[in-house]
Amino acid sequence: KSGRMALVSTGLFSFIINLLMLTGPLFMLQVYDRVLNSGSVSTLAALLILAVTLYCLYGFLEFIRSRVMVQVGRQLDEGLRARAFDMMSFHATKGNPQVRNSPITDLLTVRQFVSGPGPFAFFDMPWAPIYLFVIYLMHPWLGIAAGFAVVVLAVLAVINNRLMKEPSAEAQKAIAQAQVMSDESLRNAEVSTVLGMSDVLRNRWESVQTAALDAQTSASNRGGLISSMSRSLRLMFQSGILGLGALLAVQQEISPGSMIAASIIMARALAPVEQAVAHWQPYLGFRRAWARLSGLMKQTPAPAEPMPLPQPLGALEVEGLSAFVADSDKPIVSNVSFKIAAGTGLGVIGPTGAGKSTLARAIVGAWPRLRGKVRLDGAEVRQWDSVSLGKHLGYLPQDVELFEGTVAENISRFEPE
């Protein structure tokens, strides 16, 4: 709700800011048409004081608007970061391991775009028709010329979207693949070095990285071409409307002040369109990141609040437990049943690949695909709150690393008390 209110207030600030942007051309119009004709210094002083006051108000509101959008990005991050972290943890153990840390990186992409200057183009763009109408009031031909300029730049923005969409998506995919390969190489650096695989792995990574750079270069080149065309056309249109205004002023259909004012107002009308073109690639990245994040949130519903259970005593019962690998109906552990009374222990021995580690992971709830029952003190392990139950569990997987921090913090599981 606060985020929506912030967006509404940003829209209101944009309304006032765009009104204040008319200060410059109107000041110029009054100086040319009134001060120069009358020679009144007092009128010039009054206009100058008014213009300075309005410009100060403009700067203040522009600052407030940027701070509001930064706050919107912060609220978005604070509202979703716990959910993003939980989704990353869930998919690492029970869902799709390919998700990795994408929820975190996608949330960062969304926040950076929302907090940056990109969204202002969308707030300011609805004002383009109003600016065109003001120019039209000065002279119909000036309004038609300015409208033509806006349409041309808008068409360039659409072309820019179509040209950049596919290579930009390919670049993002290749970059993610290269990141996965570099992470795997880092984790298995010891094995790859001992087995002489370093050169082969580096070559594989370089080929993927080259594909990513090729796609990114293609997208950047296309975007740079459209952006350069947009800037040069904007300057051309500004000079063109100035020339048209001069012609109409020579024919005494408009005043010299109107000629200058029309040129300045048209520049303001074109600015949001050009800004949209310049920020189109970050916008595409934001849109893809938000789509992935929204899709993951739908696929990974927030866990229901578990029923509070008393501190476990340690009576463990496993009944008909089978554990399966993803996309396979062949169990690694099949139909295992046993009971362990509180205060007693059980050792499981067997050859490599017999399923000992899988059984341990299934008992503590770290294995995703299970059939059967695992009960602790008569309650299904899945009924326990993982945070509350975890405080009473000791678990050491085959691959383990210390978390960032002291040994004491790792032993205490980072509990401050």
Buried (B, 14 or more C-beta within 10 A) or exposed (E): EEBEEBBEBBEEBBBEBBEBBBBBBBBBBBBBBBBEEEEEEEBBEEBEEBBEEBBEBBEEBBEBBBEBBBBBBEBBBEEBBEBBBBBBEBBEEBBBEEBBBBBBBBBBBBBBBBBBEBBBBBBBBEBBEBBBEBBBEBBEBBBBBBBEBBEBBBEBBEBBBEBBBEBBBBBBEBBBBBBBBBEEBEEEEEEBEEEEBEEEBBEBBEEBBEBBBBBBEBBBEBBEBBBEBBBEBBEEBBEBBBEBBBEBBEEEBBBBBBBBBBBBBBBBBBBBBBBBBBBBBBBBBBBBBBEBBEEBBEEBEEEEEBEEBEEBEBBBBBEEBBBBEEEEEEBBBBEBEEEBEEEEEEEEEEEEEEBBBBBBBBBBBBBBBBBBBBBBBEBEBEEBBBEBBBEEBEEEEEEEEEEEEEEEBEEEEEEEE
